[in-house]
Amino acid sequence: MNFPLPNSRSRWTVLALVLAVCFFMIYSSVRIWWADREFASNTQAGRLHAVQIEFGNGDDWYRLGLNTLLDLENPDPQRAIDDFRHAVSIDPRADAYWMALGEAYEQTGEIEQARHAFETAVSDYPGSAEVHWRYGSFLLRQDELPQAFAEIHRALVANPTLTTLAISRVWRASKDPQTLLTQVLPNNDRVLRDSLAWLVDAHEPQAALQVWDRLAAAGPPISLRIASPLVDLLIASQQGDDARAVWTQALALSGNATNQPGGPSVLFDGGFERDSANDGLDWHLDATPGVTYAYDTSHPHSGSRALSVTFDGSQNLAYHGVWQLVPVRPGTSYDFSAALRTAGISTDKGLSIAISFPGSGQPAVGFEPLTGDHEWLTERADFTTGPNTRMAAISLNRDPSQKFDNKLGGTIWLDDVSLVPADAAPSRP
């Protein structure tokens, strides 16, 4: 099949069209480059020239308005309004243009015009977290709290990463944990965890406790590191019973069996029947050079195992590395007991169990330090907490030796540590 060759006139027509397209593309590229260069000059004159070069570019008018609105030396929100109005006239469905226009109207006190601008953005982009967030922030500034909370709630549903910023503003406006839980925070694990962390950092124990209750009620797996700061805050706030309840829940939700033996002792796991979480109200085993911790099943005082603490003989230690905080009631009598065994504890300064009362001024309860070798023996003490005592600290201690042969070696075992309110304690033989 033969195809007719184009004639000379057709070829010139095609060439002219190609050159026109190329010229237009080059002209557009140069114009865009020139406008960007003028904007990059970072001067008002350059920015004005840029929008004249690309008069139909909504982004340029939007950027011009932002620079005008945020100019700290010569703020001119009215001129920024004109710039943003140009932008929305070019692209009426750009949510960023409408929100910027709303904020500019707000600065000039034209609240209804601002509201209309924000509502236009919400209407065009009902699923946008940023649109709901900025509209909600506007409503907060107008003290229209129920409407503001509803918009911020929608923002958090769409984007939980806004939680910390949202709660910081909402809390200042309401100071009401129930409002926070019922009107602002969605039932989302990420939102509740971030809210809990913020309230703990802000030292708001009651609000943090209510958020914890909501989080725990949902029953998701929760790492102990989420609950530990709340437990510490409740302890510092003298809310020992709440701290104990949160810690018990946290152990269960983190997959750690609470394994709290039956009986009236207020200590956690006094028999060391499970590995310590090393946090909160559990046993703390502080990492110390020359010290090794183990759970020994060979010769416990009772149950299936005891805690062993071995010293390698390389250090003259001031040691307080095994300890547990225990919430107690003021003005209450307690019975304390602990079983200890030693092997080869060297130097004149041995190890002993002690009970102290942080922050109360109440004197500590101490026992004679143990050295050398001892089979299981039980230390006992009765004491009554003072009127300001709400926390007891049980610890294994050793003071440094002043003698030449002062390096601590050997092993001490600890088991069956118990602290029982006297009114709940069985009578002793």
C-alpha positions in Angstrom: 0.0 0.0 0.0 1.3 3.5 -0.9 0.8 6.5 1.3 0.9 10.0 -0.3 3.8 12.1 0.9 2.8 15.4 2.6 3.2 18.4 0.4 5.5 21.3 1.3 2.7 23.5 2.7 1.6 20.8 5.1 5.2 20.3 6.3 5.5 24.0 7.1 2.2 24.0 9.0 3.3 21.1 11.2 6.7 22.7 11.8 5.0 26.0 12.8 2.7 24.2 15.3 5.7 22.3 16.8 7.6 25.6 17.1 4.6 27.3 18.7 4.2 24.5 21.3 7.9 24.6 22.0 7.9 28.4 22.4 4.9 28.2 24.7 6.5 25.6 26.8 9.8 27.6 27.0 7.9 30.8 27.8 5.8 29.0 30.6 8.9 27.5 32.1 10.8 30.8 32.1 7.8 32.5 33.6 7.5 29.9 36.4 11.3 30.1 37.0 11.2 33.9 37.1 8.2 33.9 39.5 9.9 31.4 41.8 13.1 33.5 41.6 11.2 36.6 42.6 9.6 34.8 45.5 13.0 33.5 46.6 14.3 37.0 46.9 12.4 37.1 50.2 11.3 40.8 49.7 7.8 42.1 49.5 8.6 43.8 46.2 9.8 40.5 44.7 6.8 38.6 45.9 4.4 41.2 44.5 6.3 41.0 41.2 6.0 37.2 41.3 2.2 37.2 41.5 2.0 39.7 38.6 4.2 37.4 36.5 1.9 34.5 37.3 -1.4 36.3 38.0 -3.5 33.1 37.6 -1.5 31.0 40.1 -3.5 30.6 43.3 -0.5 29.2 45.2 1.5 32.4 44.6 -1.3 34.5 45.9 -1.6 32.1 48.9 2.1 32.3 49.6 2.0 36.1 49.3 -0.9 36.3 51.8 0.9 34.1 54.3 4.1 36.2 54.1 2.0 39.3 54.6 0.0 37.8 57.5 3.1 36.5 59.3 5.3 39.6 58.7 6.3 40.5 62.3 7.7 43.9 61.4 4.8 45.1 59.2 1.8 42.9 59.7 -1.1 43.7 57.4 -4.0 41.2 57.8 -6.3 43.3 55.6 -3.9 43.1 52.7 -3.5 39.3 53.4 -7.3 39.0 53.1 -7.1 40.5 49.6 -4.3 38.0 48.7 -6.2 35.0 50.0 -9.4 36.1 48.2 -7.5 36.2 45.0 -6.3 32.7 45.7 -9.8 31.3 46.4 -11.2 33.0 43.3 -8.6 31.0 41.3 -9.2 27.7 43.1 -12.4 27.8 45.2 -11.9 24.2 46.5 -8.4 24.7 48.0 -8.9 24.1 51.8 -5.6 25.7 52.7 -6.7 28.9 51.0 -10.0 29.0 52.9 -8.4 28.3 56.2 -5.8 31.0 55.8 -8.5 33.4 54.8 -10.5 32.5 57.9 -7.4 33.1 60.1 -6.8 36.5 58.5 -10.5 37.5 59.0 -10.1 36.5 62.6 -7.2 38.8 63.1 -9.2 41.7 61.8 -12.1 40.8 64.1 -14.4 39.8 61.2 -15.5 36.7 63.1 -18.5 35.7 60.9 -16.5 36.0 57.7 -13.9 33.9 59.4 -16.5 31.3 60.4 -17.8 31.2 56.8 -14.3 30.6 55.5 -13.6 27.7 57.9 -17.1 26.2 57.3 -16.4 26.3 53.5 -13.2 24.3 54.0 -15.0 21.8 56.2 -17.8 21.4 53.7 -15.3 20.8 50.9 -13.1 18.4 52.9 -15.2 16.7 55.6 -12.6 14.0 56.0 -9.6 16.2 56.6 -8.1 16.1 60.1 -6.3 19.4 59.5 -9.5 21.2 58.5 -11.4 20.0 61.5 -8.4 20.7 63.8 -8.0 24.3 62.6 -11.7 25.0 62.7 -11.9 23.5 66.2 -9.0 25.7 67.2 -10.8 28.7 65.9 -13.9 27.8 67.8 -11.8 27.3 71.0 -10.5 30.8 70.6 -14.1 32.1 70.3 -14.9 30.2 73.6 -17.5 28.1 71.7 -16.5 25.0 73.6 -19.0 22.3 72.7 -18.6 23.0 68.9 -14.9 23.2 69.3 -14.7 19.9 71.1 -16.8 18.2 68.4 -14.5 19.4 65.7 -11.3 18.4 67.6 -12.9 15.0 68.2 -13.4 14.6 64.4 -9.7 15.6 63.9 -8.5 13.0 66.3 -10.6 10.3 64.7 -9.0 11.1 61.4 -5.5 11.6 62.8 -4.6 10.4 66.3 -1.1 11.9 66.1 -2.7 15.3 66.9 -3.6 14.1 70.4 -0.8 15.7 72.4 -1.4 19.1 70.7 -5.1 18.8 71.0 -5.2 17.8 74.7 -2.9 20.6 75.7 -5.3 23.2 74.3 -8.5 21.4 75.4 -7.3 20.9 79.0 -6.5 24.6 79.4 -10.0 25.4 78.2 -12.0 22.9 80.3 -9.9 21.3 83.1 -12.5 18.6 83.2 -11.6 15.0 82.6 -15.2 13.9 82.0 -15.5 16.5 79.2 -12.2 15.3 77.8 -13.4 11.6 77.8 -17.0 12.1 76.6 -16.6 15.0 74.1 -13.0 15.1 72.8 -11.1 11.8 73.0 -12.2 8.9 70.7 -11.9 5.4 72.0 -8.6 4.8 70.3 -5.6 3.2 72.0 -3.1 5.6 70.5 -5.2 8.6 71.5 -5.8 7.4 75.1 -2.1 6.5 75.6 -0.9 9.8 74.3 -3.5 11.6 76.5 -2.4 9.6 79.6 1.3 10.5 79.0 0.4 14.2 78.6 -1.7 14.3 81.8 1.0 12.5 83.8 3.7 14.9 82.5 1.3 17.8 83.5 1.0 16.3 87.0 -2.8 15.8 86.7 -3.2 12.5 88.6 -7.1 12.5 88.8 -7.5 13.1 85.1 -4.7 10.7 84.2 -6.4 8.0 86.4 -9.7 8.4 84.6 -8.0 8.1 81.2 -6.2 5.0 82.5 -9.6 3.5 83.6 -10.9 4.0 80.1 -7.8 2.5 78.5 -7.7 -0.5 80.9 -11.5 -1.1 80.4 -10.9 -1.7 76.7 -8.5 -4.5 77.7 -5.8 -4.1 75.1 -2.2 -5.3 75.7 -0.4 -2.5 77.5 3.3 -2.3 78.2 4.3 -1.7 81.8 6.3 1.4 80.6 2.9 3.0 79.8 1.6 2.5 83.3 4.8 3.1 85.3 4.8 6.9 85.1 1.2 7.0 86.3 2.1 4.7 89.2 5.0 7.0 90.1 2.7 10.1 89.9 0.1 8.5 92.1 2.8 7.5 94.7 4.1 11.1 94.6 0.5 12.3 95.1 0.1 10.1 98.2 -2.5 8.0 96.4 -1.1 4.6 97.4 -4.4 2.6 97.0 -4.8 3.9 93.4 -1.2 3.2 92.6 -1.6 -0.4 93.8 -4.8 -0.8 91.7 -3.2 0.6 88.6 -0.1 -1.6 89.0 -2.2 -4.7 89.5 -4.2 -3.9 86.3 -1.0 -3.1 84.4 0.6 -6.4 85.3 -2.4 -8.3 84.0 -2.7 -6.2 80.8 1.0 -6.5 80.0 0.8 -10.3 80.2 2.6 -10.6 83.5 0.6 -12.8 85.9 0.1 -10.9 89.1 0.7 -14.1 91.0 -0.1 -12.3 94.2 -0.2 -15.0 96.9 -3.4 -15.3 98.9 -3.2 -13.7 102.3 -3.1 -10.3 103.8 0.4 -9.1 102.9 0.5 -5.7 101.1 3.8 -6.5 99.4 3.9 -7.7 95.8 5.4 -11.2 95.3 7.1 -11.4 98.6 8.1 -15.0 97.7 9.8 -14.1 94.4 7.7 -16.7 92.6 7.8 -14.8 89.3 10.4 -12.6 87.5 10.3 -9.0 88.7 9.1 -6.3 86.3 11.8 -4.2 87.9 9.4 -1.2 87.8 6.4 0.4 89.5 5.4 -1.3 92.8 7.2 -4.5 91.9 10.7 -5.5 93.2 13.5 -3.4 91.8 16.8 -5.1 91.2 19.2 -2.3 90.4 22.1 -3.1 88.0 25.3 -2.8 90.1 28.9 -3.6 89.1 30.0 -6.8 90.8 26.5 -7.9 91.7 24.5 -10.8 90.1 20.8 -11.6 90.7 19.2 -15.0 90.2 16.0 -16.9 91.1 17.3 -19.9 93.0 15.1 -23.1 93.0 17.6 -25.3 94.9 16.8 -24.3 98.5 14.0 -21.8 98.9 12.6 -20.9 102.3 9.1 -21.8 101.0 7.4 -22.0 97.6 9.4 -22.9 94.5 12.2 -20.3 94.6 14.0 -17.5 96.4 16.0 -14.4 95.2 19.8 -14.8 95.4 22.1 -11.8 95.3 25.8 -12.6 94.7 28.7 -10.3 95.2 32.0 -11.0 93.4 34.4 -9.6 96.0 35.6 -6.8 93.7 33.8 -3.8 95.3 33.5 -2.1 98.7 29.8 -1.3 98.1 27.4 1.1 99.5 24.5 -1.1 98.4 20.7 -0.6 98.3 20.0 -2.5 95.1 17.0 -4.7 96.0 13.9 -2.7 97.0 10.1 -2.3 96.7 7.8 0.6 97.4 4.7 -0.4 99.4 1.6 1.9 99.9 0.6 1.9 103.6 -2.0 3.7 105.6 -1.2 6.4 108.2 -1.6 5.6 111.8 -1.7 1.8 111.2 0.2 -1.0 112.9 2.0 -3.5 110.6 3.8 -6.8 111.1 6.9 -7.3 109.0 8.8 -10.4 108.4 11.5 -11.6 105.9 13.5 -14.8 105.6 17.2 -14.5 104.8 20.1 -17.0 104.3 23.8 -16.2 103.7 26.9 -18.0 102.4 30.4 -16.5 102.6 29.4 -12.9 103.2 32.8 -11.2 103.7 34.1 -8.1 105.6 32.8 -6.6 108.8 30.0 -4.9 107.0 27.3 -7.4 106.1 23.8 -7.1 104.6 20.5 -6.4 106.3 16.9 -5.8 105.4 15.5 -2.4 106.3 12.1 -0.5 106.2 12.1 3.2 105.5 9.3 5.7 105.1 10.1 8.2 102.2 9.0 11.8 102.7 7.3 11.2 106.1 10.1 11.9 108.6 9.4 8.6 110.3 12.6 6.8 111.5 13.6 3.7 109.6 13.3 0.2 111.0 16.6 -1.7 110.7 18.1 -5.1 111.6 21.5 -6.4 112.5 23.6 -7.0 109.3 24.5 -10.6 108.5 28.0 -11.8 107.6 29.5 -15.2 107.1 27.2 -18.2 106.8 23.6 -18.5 108.1 20.9 -21.0 107.4 17.4 -19.6 106.9 16.4 -17.2 109.6 13.4 -14.9 109.9 13.6 -11.2 110.8 10.5 -9.8 112.3 9.4 -6.3 113.4 6.2 -4.6 114.4 5.8 -0.8 113.8 3.0 1.8 113.5 3.0 4.3 110.7 2.9 8.0 111.5 0.1 10.4 110.7 1.9 11.5 107.4 3.3 8.1 106.4 1.7 6.7 103.2 4.6 4.8 101.7 7.1 2.2 103.0 10.3 1.1 101.2 11.6 -2.4 101.8 15.3 -2.7 100.8 18.4 -4.9 101.1 21.2 -2.7 102.3 25.0 -2.7 103.0 27.1 0.2 104.3 30.8 0.5 103.0 33.5 -1.0 105.2 36.2 1.2 106.6 38.7 -1.7 107.1 41.5 -2.6 104.8 39.9 -5.9 103.8 36.7 -4.3 102.7 35.7 -6.0 99.4 32.2 -7.6 99.7 31.9 -11.2 98.5 29.4 -14.0 99.0 25.7 -14.6 98.5 22.5 -13.7 100.3 19.1 -15.2 99.7 15.8 -13.5 100.3 12.4 -15.1 100.5 8.9 -14.8 102.1 9.0 -11.0 102.6 5.7 -9.9 104.1 4.1 -6.7 105.4 0.7 -7.3 107.0 -1.6 -4.8 108.7 -1.9 -5.8 112.3 -5.7 -6.0 112.2 -5.4 -8.6 109.3 -2.4 -10.6 110.7 -3.0 -14.1 112.1 -1.8 -14.5 115.7 1.8 -15.7 115.9 2.8 -18.8 117.8 
